[in-house]
Amino acid sequence: MLNWVQKYLLLLYITTLFRIKNDSFKSVNIVLKKHLNDVSWFLTEFFVLLSITKPKYYFAMTLNCVVVDDSAIQRLSIVKLIENHKALNLISEYSSALETKNGLNHHKVDLIFLDIEMPVLNGFELLDVLNNKPQIIFVTGKTEYAFKAFNYDATDFLQKPITRDRFNQAVDKAIEQHKLKLDYTEAEGEHIFVKSNLKKRKVYVKDIKWIEALGDYVKLVTDDTSLVVLSTMKAFEQELPEGRFLRIHKSYIVNLDKVDRFNSKNVEVGSFEIPLSRNKKTLLVDALNNI
């Protein structure tokens, strides 16, 4: 089925052809000269349409993904499937849940292909300790985990051995969910989910004032409240949108939109003063000029 955009473009194309068809017996040069306005009209309509719609529907979407499995052979089989799929970009592969947890602190990941039975921490236990989970496609040889997997909001559940068709079906689901997430975020406002006091809480990015280090935790200060979250500063920084936040001190990340004034020692956010590292002042000036 064609969507409304495709139908409209098809209508434009047919209309243009209809305008030209009666001159098909003439030389190419004459036809092109006479109908240059028609061709120009079609191209103008086409690019106007592109400008008022969302680019993600016209250009290929790529999901950054990782593979987690303690079996090197199983990892290799999934990696081959990923490398042959144009919508997937393999960031890394991990042999344990602990290795994965550390790796996710350094990479922006949209999708994890996750084995369940692994030593020390299994796949479910890994998800329990992640603050902001990407989409999950479980990959396992045992069907008895399927029900529990979907309690973890899994995108799909693949049973080994995996066929290419079944793999592609799962990836299609992930792409569709990613599109829905982008649409939802755009409509509702950019936000993140954090776990505080054993509850998942939605926090709108525009409401965050600053983030403060508290040992193994961080304090998230918003316009309305403060939340204490189990996370390192480095891991939490990865969850924030690029270009809108800056780590101005080893213990502070600030929302650039909330900065009122600053000097060589402090940044003022409302009535609060936040320490500014000497080597961060130039970065702060550049960042404020670019927002």
Secondary structure by P-SEA (a helix, b strand, c coil): cccaaaaaaaaaaaaaaaaccccccccaaaaaaaaaaaaaaaaaaaaaaaaacccccccbbbbbbccccccaaaaaaaaaaaaaccccccccccccaaaaaaaaacccccccccccccccccaaaaaaacccccbbbbbcccccaaaaaaaacccccccccccaaaaaaaaaaaaaaaaaaaaaaaacccbbbbbcccbbbbbbcccccbbbbcccbbbbbcccbbbbbcccaaaaaaaccccccccccccccccccccccccccbbbcccbbbbbcccaaaaaaaaaacc
